[in-house]
Amino acid sequence: MLDVGRHPNIKLMAYSEVEEVNGEVGNFRVKIKRKARYVNEDKCTGCGACSEKCPTVVPDAFNEGLSTRKAIYTWFAQGIPSTHTIDTEHCRQFQGKKCGICQKVCQADAVEYDQKDKFVELSVGAIVVATGYEVFNPNRIPEYGYKEIDNVVTAIEFERLLSASGPTGGHLYRPSDLKVKEEVPALEKSLKKLSKALERFEKKYGQKSEEFYKALGKEEQGNDPDKAKWAEAYEQKEEVSKRLSEYKAILEKMDVAKKLAFIQCVGSRDIRFYPFCSGYCCMHSIKEAIIANEHEPETNSVIFGMDIRAVGKGFEEYKIRGADHSSITYVRGRVAEIIQLPDKTPVVVYEDTMERVVREEPFDLVILATACVPNKGTKELAGILGIELDRFGFFRTTQANPVDTTRPGIFVCGCADSPMDIPESVAQASAAAARAAQVIVETEMKKAS
């Protein structure tokens, strides 16, 4: 990425959208909307002082909502260009509230609240579409309990948990434990507030709250509003104290997840959703299980799938190495549902199709290998480019011309074409670049003849 940013023949137009495409191969006219960042890219040094001082905290989409970011932020640490962007939906300044802190602390004078969207027109000979993909929403399979069971996560969420730059610094803590850890400070603050309120009542009446509550009758509580408030504050304090004690007991036992379940084909190879194989999920799960074992050697992983499709060069050997050296077990069978025990432990209910029996097994964490699906904006972009989509929503190509779309001069690569892994995406990107160069050369030769 850094090399691309420095290359003299490559112009990056990040945070931009394609608005119109006209013309033909060799002479496309493309209208681009450069969205306002409200931060001057040329002035911003990426120091992060603005983000550090910003008072508005919002969920971080890059970390799949597992952590937070500020209303002025960078998408991720190594992003190019190294600049910040203001999230106007959450920024206090743009919501009509008094703030402006980021502008005050920016020594480079890069924050510009009055920025506007700009439109740029480009003349290009060929276009390569590489819009990537999104993952299937597992909420559509309610029996897996995603978002209902804290310790059921998607493969992308698990990837962020494993990352050293992720929300847990690479430590594989269970989301249920992280949620408890986040709630403890609020409970402590509430307990402190309630304790002060009780102290005021005790000073006023010269009696301890516990003695008062035990001696208080319902009739007396109803006749005296002040004592009713005292009783209510005492009950709330007892409830908060109990929850805080329970949460602290959980945190004392808090440890990284060591028993992992990976469920394959969530949304893919399923006639209810997407009948195709997403291609990379099996190897991705094996890779994640191996990395988890590298982080914590006591980690054991079970990968549930109809079969493991290790079809690339060296993939089968990698799969075997995972079993031999990284404590991975492969179970042939479809998972029927995931249930939860009172201590937040998820239990996988599945049929072992080799032994033809139904089993239940508890795990610390369950990871859903979700299907690769087209980006949400694919249909709109296809209309702008004037190219067709296939029945699944990916850009249409043919086996004879695997990177050519239905409009001459516009090519496609990676998961914009169909689900594929990184090596195949890289190979296809090279093919698309070669085809783009070919049609441009052919067009120039025709003009010269």
C-alpha positions in Angstrom: 0.0 0.0 0.0 2.8 2.4 0.8 4.5 1.7 -2.5 1.2 2.5 -4.3 0.9 5.7 -2.4 4.4 6.8 -3.5 4.2 5.6 -7.2 4.4 8.6 -9.6 2.0 7.0 -12.1 -0.7 6.1 -9.5 -3.2 8.7 -8.3 -5.1 7.6 -5.2 -8.6 9.1 -4.9 -9.7 7.6 -1.5 -13.0 8.5 0.1 -14.5 9.0 -3.4 -17.4 7.6 -5.4 -18.0 7.0 -9.1 -21.0 9.1 -10.2 -21.1 8.7 -14.0 -19.3 6.7 -16.7 -19.7 7.6 -20.4 -17.9 6.9 -23.6 -16.3 3.8 -24.9 -13.2 1.7 -24.7 -10.1 3.9 -25.0 -12.1 7.0 -24.2 -14.2 6.7 -21.1 -15.2 9.8 -19.3 -15.7 9.2 -15.5 -17.2 11.6 -13.1 -15.9 11.2 -9.5 -17.4 12.6 -6.3 -14.7 13.4 -3.8 -16.5 13.4 -0.5 -15.6 16.1 2.0 -13.5 14.8 4.9 -13.7 18.2 6.6 -9.9 17.7 7.1 -7.4 19.1 4.6 -5.4 16.0 3.4 -2.4 18.2 2.4 -2.1 19.8 5.8 -3.0 16.8 8.1 0.1 15.1 9.5 -1.8 12.2 11.0 -0.6 13.0 14.5 -3.9 12.0 16.1 -4.2 15.0 18.5 -7.7 15.8 17.3 -8.9 12.2 17.8 -7.3 12.0 21.2 -9.2 15.1 22.5 -12.5 14.5 20.7 -15.3 13.9 23.3 -17.6 11.8 21.1 -17.2 8.0 21.2 -18.9 5.8 18.6 -18.6 2.0 17.7 -15.6 1.3 15.5 -16.8 -0.4 12.2 -13.2 -1.5 11.3 -13.1 -3.6 14.5 -16.6 -4.9 13.8 -18.1 -2.8 16.7 -15.9 -4.7 19.2 -14.2 -1.4 20.2 -14.8 2.3 19.8 -13.4 5.3 17.9 -13.9 9.0 18.0 -16.1 11.2 15.7 -12.8 12.4 14.0 -10.8 9.3 13.1 -8.7 7.3 10.7 -10.2 4.1 9.2 -7.1 2.1 10.3 -3.6 2.8 11.4 -1.7 2.1 8.1 -4.3 3.7 5.8 -3.2 5.8 2.8 -3.5 8.8 2.7 -2.5 9.2 6.4 -5.2 11.7 7.3 -8.3 12.0 9.4 -12.0 12.2 8.6 -15.0 13.7 10.5 -18.0 11.5 10.9 -20.7 14.1 10.5 -23.5 11.8 11.7 -21.9 11.8 15.2 -19.8 14.9 15.4 -21.2 17.4 17.8 -20.2 20.4 15.7 -22.2 19.1 12.7 -25.2 18.1 15.0 -25.6 21.8 16.1 -23.9 21.4 19.4 -21.1 23.6 20.7 -17.7 21.8 20.4 -15.0 22.6 17.8 -12.3 20.9 20.0 -10.6 19.1 17.1 -10.1 22.4 15.2 -8.7 24.1 18.3 -6.1 21.4 19.1 -5.0 20.9 15.4 -1.6 22.6 15.2 -1.5 22.0 11.4 -4.8 24.0 11.0 -6.1 21.1 8.9 -9.7 20.9 10.3 -12.1 22.7 7.9 -15.8 22.5 8.8 -16.8 24.4 5.7 -15.4 21.8 3.2 -17.8 20.7 0.4 -17.9 17.7 -1.9 -15.9 18.1 -5.1 -16.5 16.6 -8.5 -13.7 15.5 -10.8 -13.9 14.3 -14.4 -11.3 11.8 -15.6 -10.5 10.6 -19.1 -9.4 6.9 -19.0 -8.8 4.2 -21.6 -10.0 1.2 -19.5 -11.6 0.5 -16.1 -10.9 -2.3 -13.6 -13.7 -3.0 -11.0 -12.3 -4.4 -7.7 -15.1 -3.6 -5.2 -14.4 -6.6 -2.9 -17.2 -8.3 -1.0 -19.3 -8.4 2.2 -20.0 -11.3 4.5 -23.3 -13.0 5.0 -25.4 -11.7 7.9 -25.8 -14.8 10.2 -28.8 -13.2 11.9 -30.7 -14.8 9.0 -30.0 -18.2 10.7 -31.6 -17.7 14.1 -30.7 -21.1 15.3 -27.1 -20.1 15.5 -27.9 -17.3 18.1 -25.7 -14.6 16.6 -26.1 -11.4 18.5 -28.2 -13.3 21.0 -25.4 -15.4 22.4 -22.4 -13.2 23.3 -19.8 -15.9 22.6 -20.9 -16.6 19.1 -18.9 -14.4 16.6 -18.2 -14.2 12.9 -14.9 -15.1 11.3 -14.2 -11.4 10.7 -14.9 -10.5 14.3 -12.6 -13.3 15.4 -9.9 -12.0 13.0 -10.0 -8.6 14.8 -9.9 -10.3 18.2 -6.7 -12.2 17.1 -5.1 -9.0 15.7 -2.4 -7.3 17.8 -3.9 -4.0 16.6 -7.4 -5.2 17.5 -9.7 -4.4 20.4 -8.0 -6.8 22.8 -4.4 -6.5 21.6 -4.5 -10.0 20.3 -5.7 -11.7 23.5 -8.6 -14.0 22.8 -11.0 -12.9 25.6 -14.6 -14.0 25.4 -17.0 -11.2 24.4 -19.2 -12.0 27.4 -16.3 -11.3 29.7 -15.4 -8.1 27.9 -19.0 -6.9 28.2 -18.8 -7.5 32.0 -15.5 -5.7 32.2 -17.0 -2.7 30.4 -20.0 -2.6 32.8 -18.0 -2.7 36.0 -16.9 1.0 36.0 -20.5 2.2 35.5 -21.7 0.0 38.3 -18.9 1.3 40.6 -20.0 4.8 39.7 -23.6 4.0 40.4 -22.7 2.4 43.7 -20.7 5.4 44.8 -23.6 7.7 44.0 -26.2 5.6 45.8 -23.8 5.3 48.9 -23.6 9.1 49.1 -27.4 9.4 48.9 -27.8 6.9 51.7 -25.2 8.8 53.8 -27.4 11.9 53.5 -30.5 10.0 54.7 -28.5 8.4 57.6 -27.2 11.8 58.7 -30.7 13.3 58.6 -32.4 10.5 60.6 -29.5 9.3 62.7 -30.0 5.7 61.7 -28.1 3.2 59.6 -29.7 2.3 56.3 -29.8 -1.4 57.0 -31.5 -1.0 60.4 -34.0 1.5 58.9 -34.9 -0.8 56.0 -35.4 -3.9 58.2 -37.6 -2.0 60.7 -39.6 -0.1 57.9 -43.1 -1.3 57.3 -44.9 -1.0 54.0 -47.6 1.3 55.5 -44.9 3.7 56.9 -43.0 3.7 53.6 -46.2 4.7 51.8 -47.1 7.5 54.2 -43.6 9.2 54.1 -42.3 10.0 50.6 -38.8 10.8 52.0 -38.5 7.4 53.7 -39.9 5.8 50.5 -37.0 7.4 48.6 -34.6 6.1 51.2 -35.9 2.6 51.0 -35.7 2.7 47.2 -32.1 4.0 47.3 -31.2 1.2 49.7 -32.8 -1.5 47.5 -31.0 -0.1 44.4 -27.7 -0.1 46.3 -28.2 -3.8 47.4 -29.0 -4.8 43.8 -26.0 -2.9 42.4 -23.7 -4.3 45.1 -24.8 -7.9 44.3 -24.3 -7.4 40.5 -20.9 -5.8 41.1 -19.8 -8.7 43.3 -20.9 -11.2 40.6 -19.1 -9.3 37.9 -15.9 -9.1 39.9 -16.0 -12.8 40.5 -16.3 -13.4 36.8 -13.4 -11.1 36.1 -11.2 -12.9 38.7 -11.7 -16.1 36.7 -11.4 -14.3 33.3 -9.1 -16.1 30.9 -8.6 -16.4 27.2 -10.9 -18.7 25.2 -9.1 -22.1 24.8 -11.8 -24.3 23.3 -13.0 -23.1 19.9 -15.6 -24.3 17.5 -15.5 -23.2 13.8 -18.8 -23.7 11.9 -18.3 -23.8 8.1 -20.7 -22.9 5.3 -22.8 -20.3 7.2 -25.0 -19.0 4.4 -23.1 -20.7 1.6 -23.7 -24.2 0.1 -27.2 -23.6 1.4 -30.2 -23.4 -1.0 -32.0 -21.1 1.4 -29.4 -18.4 0.8 -26.3 -18.9 -1.5 -25.9 -22.3 -3.1 -22.2 -21.7 -4.1 -19.1 -22.5 -2.1 -17.3 -19.3 -0.9 -14.0 -20.8 -1.6 -11.7 -19.4 1.0 -13.6 -20.2 4.3 -12.1 -23.6 5.0 -8.5 -22.4 4.8 -9.4 -19.2 6.6 -10.8 -21.1 9.6 -7.7 -23.4 9.6 -5.4 -20.4 9.5 -7.3 -18.7 12.4 -7.2 -21.9 14.5 -3.5 -22.2 13.9 -2.9 -18.6 14.9 -5.1 -19.0 18.0 -2.9 -22.0 19.0 0.2 -20.0 18.5 -1.1 -17.3 20.8 -2.1 -19.9 23.5 -0.6 -23.4 23.0 -3.4 -24.9 25.2 -6.0 -23.9 22.6 -8.0 -26.7 21.0 -10.2 -26.1 17.9 -12.9 -28.2 16.3 -13.9 -27.3 12.7 -17.4 -28.5 11.8 -18.1 -28.8 8.0 -19.6 -31.0 5.3 -16.1 -31.4 4.0 -12.9 -29.4 3.9 -12.2 -27.9 0.5 -8.4 -27.5 0.5 -8.0 -27.2 -3.3 -4.9 -24.9 -3.7 -1.3 -25.7 -3.9 0.0 -26.8 -0.5 -3.5 -26.4 1.1 -4.0 -30.1 2.0 -0.6 -30.2 3.6 -1.5 -27.0 5.6 -4.8 -28.7 6.7 -2.9 -31.8 7.9 -0.3 -29.6 9.7 -3.1 -27.9 11.6 -4.3 -31.2 12.9 -0.8 -32.6 13.7 0.7 -29.5 15.3 -2.1 -27.0 16.3 -4.6 -29.2 18.0 -7.3 -29.0 15.3 -10.0 -31.6 15.0 -12.1 -31.9 11.8 -15.7 -33.1 12.3 -17.8 -34.0 9.3 -21.3 -32.8 10.1 -23.8 -29.9 10.0 -24.4 -27.9 13.1 -28.2 -27.8 13.9 -28.2 -25.1 16.6 -26.3 -23.3 19.3 -27.7 -23.0 22.8 -26.3 -21.2 25.8 -25.6 -22.3 29.4 -26.3 -19.9 32.4 -22.6 -19.0 32.5 -22.7 -17.8 28.9 -21.0 -20.9 27.6 -22.2 -21.8 24.1 -23.2 -25.4 23.4 -23.0 -26.7 19.8 -25.7 -29.3 18.8 -24.6 -31.2 15.8 -24.9 -34.5 13.9 -21.7 -36.4 13.5 -22.4 -37.8 10.0 -19.5 -40.3 10.2 -20.9 -42.0 13.3 -24.5 -41.0 12.6 -25.2 -39.7 16.1 -26.4 -36.3 17.5 -24.0 -34.7 20.0 -23.9 -31.7 22.2 -20.5 -30.1 23.1 -19.7 -26.9 25.0 -17.1 -24.4 23.8 -15.5 -21.2 25.1 -16.1 -19.5 21.7 -18.0 -20.3 18.5 -16.8 -18.8 15.2 -19.2 -18.7 12.2 -17.5 -18.9 8.8 -19.9 -16.7 6.9 -20.5 -16.7 3.2 -18.8 -14.3 0.8 -21.6 -12.1 -0.8 -21.7 -9.2 -3.2 -21.2 -5.6 -1.8 -24.3 -3.7 -1.1 -23.5 -1.0 -3.7 -22.8 -3.5 -6.5 -26.2 -3.2 -8.2 -26.0 0.6 -8.2 -22.4 0.6 -9.5 -23.4 -1.9 -12.3 -26.0 0.6 -13.4 -23.5 3.4 -13.5 -21.0 1.3 -15.4 -23.5 -0.2 -17.7 -22.5 -3.8 -17.1 -24.5 -6.9 -16.1 -24.6 -8.9 -12.9 -25.0 -12.7 -12.6 -27.8 -14.4 -10.7 -25.9 -14.2 -7.4 -25.3 -10.4 -7.7 -21.6 -10.5 -8.7 -20.4 -8.9 -12.0 -21.0 -11.2 -15.0 -18.1 -12.7 -16.8 -17.6 -15.8 -18.9 -15.3 -18.9 -18.6 -13.7 -17.9 -21.9 -13.0 -14.4 -20.8 -12.9 -14.5 -17.0 -12.0 -10.9 -16.3 -14.1 -9.2 -19.1 -17.4 -7.8 -18.2 -20.4 -7.3 -20.6 -19.1 -3.9 -21.6 -15.8 -3.7 -23.7 -13.0 -1.9 -21.8 -14.4 -2.6 -18.3 -12.8 -5.5 -16.5 -13.2 -7.1 -13.1 -11.1 -9.0 -10.6 -11.2 -10.5 -7.1 -14.4 -11.1 -5.2 -16.2 -8.5 -7.3 -16.3 -11.3 -9.9 -16.9 -14.3 -7.6 -15.8 -15.7 -4.2 -12.1 -16.4 -4.2 -9.0 -16.4 -1.9 -6.1 -14.0 -1.9 -3.7 -15.9 -4.3 -6.5 -16.3 -6.9 -7.5 -12.6 -6.5 -3.9 -11.5 -7.0 -3.6 -13.6 -10.1 -6.8 -12.3 -11.5 -5.8 -8.7 -10.7 -2.7 -9.2 -12.9 -4.9 -10.6 -15.7 -7.3 -7.7 -15.5 -4.4 -5.2 -15.6 -3.0 -7.0 -18.6 -6.3 -6.9 -20.4 -6.7 -3.2 -19.6 -3.3 -2.5 -21.1 -4.1 -4.6 -24.1 -7.2 -2.8 -25.1 -5.6 0.6 -24.6 -2.7 -0.4 -26.9 -5.1 -1.8 -29.4 -7.1 1.5 -29.4 -4.0 3.6 -29.8 -2.9 1.5 -32.7 -6.3 1.9 -34.4 -6.1 5.6 -34.0 -2.6 5.7 -35.5 -3.4 3.6 -38.5 
